[in-house]
């Protein structure tokens, strides 16, 4: 089953994309799949929560899983962090996040 996610890219363009819930993907991989960020500017660490290149801002009240220690530590030292910052690689695509709206953080 596919869900819909709205992603605002770094130029401010909003993309409404379909995301498969059965492929164990995350937001960072979704951004890469749709090429919404230039190659080499997102998911540099490969989704290990070791860089903040996939940082995004959550724009609506979709309930997300709690932040893990690695994600929290990474955001602690990242640039452009806001109250609603999350790492895209740590948000897995499940039916629960249907309708999620995120904005990609600026490149640090």
N, C-alpha and C positions, 0 to 999 in steps of 0.2 A: 504494500500500500504506500502511496506517495502522500506527503504532506506539503503544505505551501509555506515557504519562508521568504520574508522580505529582507533583502540585503542592500544597504546603501554603500556604494563603493567610495573610494577615497576622493572621487571627483564630485560626490554628492548625488550621483545618479542612483535611483532606486530600481532594483531588479527583483521581480517576483518570480521565484524559482520553485520548481518541483524537486522534492528531495525524497529518495527512497528510504523507507524505514527498515528494509530487510537486508541492507548491505553493510551494516555496522560502520557507517560513515560518520564523520563529525563535521561541524561547520567549516573548519579550515579546509577539509578535503572538498567540501561542496563549493567553496569559493574558488578553489583550484580547478575543479571539474568544469565550472562555468566560465573560467578565466576572467574573474572579476577583479583580479589584482595582477600586476605584471609578474611574470615568472621570476622567481628568486626573491620576491619581496614578501612572501607569506609562507608560513610553515617551514621556515629554514631548518629547524631542528628535527623536522619529520614528525611532529605531533607528540613530542616527549615532554611538553611543558618546560622546555629549557631555553626558550627564547620567547620574546613577546611579539613576534612578527604577525601573529594571527589575532592579536588583541582586538576585541570588538566591544562596542557599547550596546547593552541590551535596552531597547527602546520601549518595550511594552511589558505587561505583567504576566507573561507566560512563566509558569513555575519551572525553574531549572533545578537540576541536582545541586546539592551543596558543593562548594568549592573545596577541592582537595588541598593538602599541604603544599604540594609542588606548585600548583597553580597560584595559591596565595603568595608563596615566597617569590615567584617570578613576577607577579604583579607589583609586589612590594618594591622591586627595583626597576620596573619598566618606566618608560616615558609616557606622558599624556594619559596617565591613569585617572579614571573618574570613579565615582561611587558605583556606577553600573558597568564597570569593566569586567570582562571575562576573557579567557583564552578560548578562541574558537575551536582549538583542537581538543578541548576538554568538554565541549558540549556535543554529546552524541545525539544523532538524529533518531528520535523515537516518536511514536504517535503522540506522546504527551506534549511535545513542543510545537505542534501544529499551529501555525499563525505567528510564530516567533518573528520579531523584527529586530534586526541588528544593524549597526553601522560600523564599518571597518575603521579602526583607529588610524590616525596619520602614521606614515612611515617614520620611525624614529631617526 
